[in-house]
Amino acid sequence: MRKVDTSYLSHDECWGVQINGLKHCQNCKWIGISACEGQNVRHTGYNSKGYRIGDEGVIPEDYNLNFDKSPAVQ
């Protein structure tokens, strides 16, 4: 069984696509309608925390600093 560290997952986006990868969307009934919570993940390839989402799920090694939405520390 595969284990996923949920700290890499964005709570405001589709967990199905973040855990199972972009292939999850192939059979999803929400794709293409406003109820789809994975639209940004599908378009950018990253969740809102900045972790890349591949065909098999979250890739923690591919963190993108440009997606960091925390306020700048001064």
Secondary structure by P-SEA (a helix, b strand, c coil): cccccccccccccccccccccccccccccccccccccccccccccccccccccccccccccccccccccccccc
